[in-house]
Amino acid sequence: MNKDLILREKLALERTVLANQSTFLSFLRTSLYFLIAGISINNLTATEYGNVIEIVFIVISLSVLFTGILNYSKQKKRISTAQKHIGDYKMEYLER
């Protein structure tokens, strides 16, 4: 069995895990931007509908955060499923 292939697959899997974490942090950052914008909208502007705009930004923030959590957990599950196939995949295929 080619050990370089196994190492390459494991390193690719680690890069995939790090990319998933980076994507989740991007969702978190975007959610925090919307939350900060929503909280500070009344202090920066003197609009008539400031409270409505504040609530809209906070709802968008929560929805982005919820989407990020769902995406992260779904991808993490797919990555852990793919991790089973590294290594002795030829042996498992031949045994069937």
KOLGUTI-34890 format. One line per 2 residues: number of its first residue (from 1); their letters; for each residue x, y, z of N, C-alpha, C. Coordinates in pm, 1 decimal. Layout:
// KOLGUTI-34890
NUM = A = X:Y:Z:X:Y:Z:X:Y:Z  ...
***
This chain:
// KOLGUTI-34890
1 = MN = 85.0:-117.5:0.0:0.0:0.0:0.0:89.7:124.1:0.0  51.3:224.4:-72.9:129.1:346.0:-87.7:106.6:436.5:33.7
3 = KD = 210.4:451.0:116.3:195.5:532.4:237.2:190.6:680.9:204.8  251.1:721.1:92.0:242.7:862.1:52.9:99.0:901.7:22.3
5 = LI = 25.0:811.1:-38.1:-115.0:838.6:-69.3:-196.7:855.7:58.6  -170.3:770.8:155.4:-242.7:780.9:282.1:-209.3:912.1:352.1
7 = LR = -81.0:950.7:354.2:-40.8:1076.1:416.5:-104.4:1194.5:344.2  -106.2:1189.9:212.9:-165.5:1298.3:135.2:-314.5:1310.5:165.1
9 = EK = -382.1:1198.2:178.2:-525.1:1201.2:209.7:-550.2:1255.9:349.9  -465.4:1217.9:445.0:-482.2:1269.3:581.4:-456.7:1419.3:587.2
11 = LA = -355.0:1465.7:514.0:-328.3:1609.1:511.9:-440.9:1685.9:443.4  -497.1:1627.9:339.3:-611.7:1691.3:272.7:-730.8:1699.2:366.9
13 = LE = -749.4:1595.4:446.5:-858.7:1595.7:543.3:-836.4:1703.3:649.5  -712.6:1720.0:694.5:-683.1:1825.3:792.6:-707.5:1964.1:733.3
15 = RT = -671.2:1983.2:607.5:-698.7:2111.9:541.7:-848.4:2136.0:531.4  -923.7:2030.7:508.3:-1068.3:2043.3:499.1:-1127.9:2081.9:634.7
17 = VL = -1075.8:2022.2:741.0:-1123.0:2057.0:876.3:-1093.4:2204.0:905.7  -971.8:2248.4:872.9:-935.5:2388.5:897.4:-1019.1:2484.2:811.9
19 = AN = -1049.2:2445.5:689.2:-1134.1:2529.2:603.8:-1274.9:2538.8:660.6  -1325.1:2429.2:716.2:-1457.8:2430.6:778.0:-1459.4:2524.2:898.6
21 = QS = -1355.7:2519.2:980.0:-1347.6:2607.6:1096.1:-1336.0:2754.0:1053.0  -1259.2:2778.3:948.8:-1244.3:2914.5:897.9:-1376.9:2968.7:844.2
23 = TF = -1452.1:2883.5:779.5:-1582.7:2924.9:728.1:-1677.7:2957.0:841.9  -1674.0:2875.7:947.5:-1759.7:2905.1:1063.0:-1721.8:3038.5:1126.3
25 = LS = -1592.2:3065.5:1137.6:-1549.4:3193.1:1194.3:-1591.0:3310.7:1106.4  -1598.0:3290.8:976.8:-1646.3:3395.7:887.0:-1794.8:3423.3:910.2
27 = FL = -1872.2:3317.6:928.3:-2013.5:3335.1:961.2:-2027.9:3408.6:1094.9  -1946.7:3371.8:1192.0:-1952.7:3436.6:1323.3:-1916.1:3584.3:1313.3
29 = RT = -1813.0:3615.3:1236.4:-1770.7:3754.9:1219.1:-1880.7:3836.8:1153.0  -1942.1:3782.3:1050.4:-2049.8:3853.1:981.3:-2168.7:3874.2:1074.1
31 = SL = -2198.5:3774.3:1153.5:-2308.4:3786.4:1249.3:-2280.1:3896.4:1351.4  -2157.2:3903.1:1398.7:-2121.5:4007.7:1495.0:-2126.2:4146.2:1431.9
33 = YF = -2089.0:4158.8:1303.3:-2099.5:4287.4:1234.6:-2244.3:4334.3:1229.5  -2334.5:4243.3:1193.5:-2475.7:4280.8:1189.5:-2528.7:4314.3:1328.2
35 = LI = -2484.6:4241.0:1430.1:-2529.0:4269.1:1566.0:-2481.0:4407.0:1612.9  -2356.0:4438.8:1584.8:-2302.6:4570.0:1623.6:-2374.3:4681.2:1547.9
37 = AG = -2401.4:4658.6:1419.8:-2474.3:4759.1:1342.0:-2615.0:4778.2:1397.3  -2678.0:4668.0:1436.0:-2813.1:4678.9:1489.8:-2817.9:4749.4:1623.8
39 = IS = -2722.0:4721.1:1708.4:-2720.7:4783.0:1841.2:-2687.4:4932.0:1832.7  -2599.9:4969.3:1741.9:-2553.8:5108.2:1738.3:-2631.6:5197.1:1641.7
41 = IN = -2731.9:5146.4:1573.6:-2803.2:5226.8:1474.1:-2877.6:5343.9:1538.3  -2932.3:5325.9:1655.2:-3004.7:5435.3:1721.7:-2910.5:5544.1:1770.8
43 = NL = -2789.7:5506.3:1808.5:-2695.1:5605.6:1859.3:-2632.6:5688.8:1747.4  -2621.6:5633.4:1629.6:-2555.1:5703.9:1520.8:-2649.1:5786.5:1434.7
45 = TA = -2772.9:5748.5:1427.9:-2867.9:5820.3:1342.9:-2988.3:5864.4:1425.1  -3057.6:5961.0:1372.3:-3179.5:6009.4:1437.6:-3299.0:5981.2:1346.9
47 = TE = -3312.8:5856.9:1305.9:-3423.3:5821.8:1217.7:-3548.5:5790.4:1298.9  -3660.1:5800.2:1231.7:-3787.7:5775.2:1297.3:-3808.9:5626.6:1324.4
49 = YG = -3760.3:5542.2:1233.0:-3778.5:5398.3:1244.6:-3649.9:5328.4:1290.5  -3577.1:5390.2:1378.1:-3450.6:5334.1:1425.9:-3467.2:5202.1:1498.8
51 = NV = -3572.1:5189.5:1576.7:-3595.7:5065.2:1649.9:-3627.0:4949.1:1555.7  -3701.2:4976.3:1449.4:-3734.7:4872.5:1352.7:-3608.9:4826.2:1279.9
53 = IE = -3525.3:4921.9:1239.9:-3400.6:4887.7:1172.0:-3309.5:4809.0:1265.5  -3306.9:4847.2:1392.1:-3226.4:4775.3:1491.5:-3272.0:4630.4:1504.1
55 = IV = -3400.2:4608.7:1511.2:-3454.0:4472.6:1523.3:-3424.9:4391.7:1397.3  -3435.4:4454.8:1280.5:-3406.3:4384.6:1154.9:-3260.6:4338.7:1152.1
57 = FI = -3167.8:4425.8:1190.4:-3026.1:4388.2:1192.7:-2997.7:4276.3:1292.9  -3064.0:4279.5:1406.1:-3043.1:4174.4:1505.9:-3100.0:4041.7:1456.3
59 = VI = -3213.7:4044.1:1389.4:-3270.9:3920.9:1332.8:-3179.6:3865.4:1223.5  -3125.4:3952.9:1139.5:-3031.3:3907.5:1036.8:-2907.6:3846.4:1102.1
61 = SL = -2860.6:3908.6:1208.1:-2744.0:3857.0:1280.4:-2769.7:3718.1:1335.7  -2884.0:3698.4:1395.8:-2916.6:3567.2:1452.4:-2935.0:3462.0:1343.2
63 = SV = -2993.1:3502.2:1230.8:-3011.3:3405.2:1122.4:-2878.4:3366.9:1058.9  -2786.3:3460.9:1044.7:-2653.2:3428.6:991.6:-2579.3:3337.0:1088.3
65 = LF = -2589.4:3363.5:1216.9:-2524.7:3278.6:1316.9:-2583.5:3137.7:1314.8  -2713.9:3126.9:1308.9:-2779.5:2995.6:1304.8:-2741.3:2918.9:1178.2
67 = TG = -2736.4:2987.6:1064.6:-2694.5:2924.5:939.3:-2551.1:2876.3:947.8  -2463.4:2955.8:1008.5:-2324.0:2916.3:1024.8:-2308.0:2793.6:1112.1
69 = IL = -2384.3:2786.6:1219.3:-2377.8:2670.7:1308.4:-2427.6:2545.1:1237.2  -2537.8:2558.3:1163.8:-2589.9:2443.7:1088.6:-2490.9:2397.3:981.5
71 = NY = -2432.9:2491.9:910.3:-2336.0:2458.3:806.2:-2213.6:2389.1:866.0  -2164.1:2441.5:976.7:-2046.7:2383.4:1041.4:-2074.2:2240.6:1088.2
73 = SK = -2188.2:2220.2:1151.8:-2217.5:2086.0:1203.4:-2240.8:1985.7:1090.7  -2305.8:2029.2:983.1:-2329.3:1940.7:869.4:-2197.2:1901.8:802.3
75 = QK = -2110.1:1999.7:781.5:-1981.5:1970.7:718.4:-1892.1:1886.8:808.9  -1899.1:1910.3:939.3:-1819.0:1831.1:1032.4:-1860.9:1684.6:1028.8
77 = KR = -1990.5:1661.0:1017.8:-2040.8:1524.2:1008.9:-1994.3:1458.3:879.3  -1998.3:1532.1:768.4:-1951.6:1477.9:640.4:-1801.7:1449.4:643.7
79 = IS = -1724.7:1533.7:709.5:-1580.2:1512.5:718.8:-1549.5:1388.9:802.0  -1621.3:1371.4:911.7:-1595.9:1253.2:994.9:-1636.6:1125.3:922.3
81 = TA = -1738.2:1132.9:838.0:-1776.4:1017.2:757.1:-1669.0:985.5:653.9  -1611.7:1087.9:593.5:-1506.9:1067.7:492.9:-1377.5:1017.4:555.4
83 = QK = -1356.5:1044.0:682.2:-1233.4:1003.5:749.4:-1224.2:851.5:761.5  -1336.4:782.6:760.4:-1335.6:636.9:771.6:-1270.7:570.9:651.0
85 = HI = -1270.8:639.0:537.6:-1226.6:578.2:413.2:-1077.5:596.8:386.3  -1004.6:653.6:478.6:-861.1:672.2:459.4:-788.3:548.5:509.9
87 = GD = -691.8:503.8:432.6:-608.2:393.3:478.3:-638.3:264.5:408.3  -711.1:175.7:472.8:-735.4:41.8:420.8:-860.9:33.9:334.8
89 = YK = -882.1:134.0:253.2:-1002.9:133.5:172.3:-999.6:22.6:67.6  -882.9:-15.2:18.7:-873.9:-123.5:-78.2:-912.3:-256.8:-14.6
91 = ME = -871.7:-277.0:108.2:-904.7:-400.6:177.0:-1054.6:-410.4:201.6  -1116.8:-300.1:241.3:-1260.0:-301.7:264.5:-1334.7:-329.7:134.8
93 = YL = -1285.2:-277.2:24.0:-1351.5:-297.3:-104.8:-1339.7:-442.1:-150.9  -1224.0:-502.2:-127.5:-1202.6:-639.9:-170.5:-1279.5:-739.1:-86.1
95 = ER = -1307.2:-705.9:40.2:-1376.1:-798.7:130.0:-1525.5:-808.2:97.2  -1580.4:-714.8:28.5:-1724.8:-715.9:-1.4:-1759.0:-817.8:-101.4
***
